[in-house]
Structures are given as structure tokens and as C-alpha cells.
Amino acid sequence: MGFPSALPDETLYSRLIRYQMLTGLNPETLAINFFGRKRVSIHPFLTIGANRVAELAKEDVNSILKNQTLGHFFAFFLPKYKKQIFSKLLQDDAAAAFRACQLSNFKNNEPPLIKYCPDCAKEDIQNHGVSYWHLFHQIPGIDTCPHHSLNLIKVNCSENRTFPAYFLPDPSQKSEVSSYESSEFAGYVKTYFARILSTESYSIESLKERIRHSGYGLGNSRFQTGRLCKDLHLFSQCLNNTSASLLISSPMEVRYLFFLLKGGVSQHPIKYLLLEFLLSRVIVHSEPVIKVRNEAKSIAEENIEEKCVKLLNKGLSLSEISKITGKSRCYLRGLAYKRNIELESRPKKVTPEYRAIILMFAARGFHRKCIAEHLCISTGSVEQVISSVPELVTRRKRMKYESKRRRYKLQILRSVEANPQAIKQDIRNACPNAFYWLYRNEKEWLNKTMPLALKPSPPRKMQLK
Ligand SMILES: [Zn+2]
């Protein structure tokens, strides 16, 4: 029985399981055949047995290690341990390979997990007749399938580590839609991961150069660490599915960056990838300090908006888009109005004719409730239409301001007229809202209109003395 050839992006672990399924051999017998011992621990992405598989399948052992385990991924980010990682994998010493990848130092207390996307599993069955474990899904810190924007299902594989038998992804499981940011990040890592195969090793110096180029430099040798931490933290908050131990915990956690840029200290590869992803999204401006900060803050927001517009143009329903992007239906409807996108699920009553009527009444200063009652639609719908025209919003704000100004001034004037003997304090107590609003916005007019302040006279006791 030949060894099953590798399917696209398949792990060595997955091939071993498929071999066991094809031969029908007892896992223990297979372990003896492969490794010369009954009990052997097989790791999902640092899998041993490459030598034996290369022999059986007549393949290049280095190619197996590179394309079917994450050995090269860790070797790329930890060049100091590159030789050790590959030699331990070739010696079938899984525990030593795990230690060489520094995984025991990364404070990752999770049990050994294997991950898969149920939609990928379904597609694999359709295309190849079998579901299998993808290598990309196994990258620690990646919890989303970039193709289907689904959260990866995590399966505890500690029980199956002796030698996995009949253990392949179950396509019948359901998974939730991931956040937009997680999906984008996973897509970025996937592209990066493909590039790693032909690259030597990760360079911290190049990373520093990219940080400077992205507007976070401070002179020739320093960085705006605080600002970079703040932006990194802002982005990390959007990755709700990634293990918290891999993310920056607060905008003040400067040491997170310090250790990344220091070199020398082994850091989890995903931390570098998070930083690289953030830098890839920052738009470089001639005024880096303020402008980039503001833009970095709204990077995620801008990307979401563009993604929403794309999906709206595709004709997806508001609830579907809301599920994918995490944005509310109100936000999406407002965005559609703003960009003049026809909505399939738009309420029938708010037709283009109604929209024109709403805008006309709004421009004339009618209250939104009056417009809603007149057209027999909800106030929210009227608000949506009005807020899609920024000039109209500004004009209505001004009108509201003027109306309030006139009303409050009249209140004060009437109060002064009705109480000619009243002092300033009496008027203030009689109409406090008007007084304080005018005090903030029309102080000069208020001082002129209010009763004159009385000259303070000393108490009688003082006069006697
Ligand atoms: Zn998938």
C-alpha cells in the first residue's frame, strides 16, 4: 500500500492519519513500523516521521518538513533555533522540537489543539473525497479561515497524540462568522506564510525600518513607542477570537514592543505578524505625527466601511452584511443612503419619492416627528434620510441653535419685565436653563439685559464701629 500523496496545504499529521485509514492497521502496529516503539507522541504541526514518509512516498524529506509542518515557520522567526528545530524533527524527537520552537516559553497554557474550518472540510470532500487537516489553520494565533471568514473549530487532540486513528475534520460541525478584522488578519498571514517558504529568516532591522517608514520614527534611532502601542492595542481589541496572551494587553504595555524590537529575546511569531499587519495598513503621510495617528485610529473603521459598501453593492441583505462585518443594520442603511446604494430590503415606504419629500421638509426646518407623522413612517427612517446629507445636518443644527437662542432670550426678557424689582439671582432662579445656556453662548447680551448688580454695602455692625 503506497503512502497517500499530500493534498494542497495538508499537514504531515493528516497524511499519517490517512495512511492509517487506508491500511487499516492498528495504531500501535503502525507506531512500531514507523518509529520502532508502541507509544509515540504525534504533534499536529511539529510532526515527526518525515524520514519514514519520505522513504515510503519517495519524496524529499526537507520538502516534507517545509511544506507539511510548521518547523520552517518557527525557524523563520527564530533563526537562532533553526538548525535545532529541523534536526530534532528529523530525529523524531517531538518534545525537543517543541522546546526548540520555544513554545514552552510563550506562556501558552492551552492544551494541544488542532483546528479546522468546516466549510473547507466540505470543499475538501467535494474536491478530494476526504476532509483533512490544513497546515495554515494550525498556525498558533490564527483562529479564522480567511476563505470563508469563519472561526476555526478547535479540537483537543491530546487524547489522540499517541498515534491518531480515524481522526479527521468533521464537516457537519457549525462555526460562527468571524469578525472582519480577524478575517483580514488571517488573509494577511496566509500571504505572508506563503512567502516564508522562499525567504531566509526574519529581520528585526527591516521591521524597524518599516516602523520608521510608517511614520512612527523619532529621529534616527528611536520610535514613538507610546503611539505605536496605542494603535496596536486599538487594533488588537478587534481580534476577539485570538488568545489574549498573544495580544498587547493595554496601550501602556510598552514592554510588549520593547521585547519585539530588542531581538535576542524569543517572541511568539504571531506578535511580529500583528505588528507587520498594522504597519501594512498605515498610510504614510507627509505629516506623520498627528495625521497618521488619527488615521491609524480609524483604519479598522475605514476598512469596514469599504467592505460594507462592497457587500451592499453585491446586493447582500442587511442582516447578512451585519453578520459578516458586525455593523448594525441602522449603520448599514445610513451608509447605503450616503453612497446612493439601492437597498433590496429597504422599507417599501421610504421610496426615492419619499426621500425627496423628507429632504424638502427637513430643509425647511420641520421637526423630524412632524415629517414622520405626515408621511406615516418611523422617526428613525426620517433621521436616517436626513443624516445621509451632511450639509442638511449642519443647517438643521444651526436652525436648532437659533431657535433655542430666541426662545431663551424671550424667557429672560419676560421674566425681567414681569419682576422689575428682581435682582440677578431671582431671574436666574426663575429660568435657570435659559440663564445658563445664554451665559455659555450669549454672555454679553445676558449681562446687558439682566438687572444691574447692586453696590455691596457693609453690614450695619461694621458701620457702627
Ligand atoms: Zn474555510
Boltz pocket constraint, residues with backbone or C-beta under 6 A from the ligand:
constraints:
  - pocket:
      binder: B
      contacts: [[A, 117], [A, 118], [A, 119], [A, 120], [A, 121], [A, 145], [A, 146], [A, 147], [A, 148], [A, 149], [A, 150]]
      max_distance: 6.0
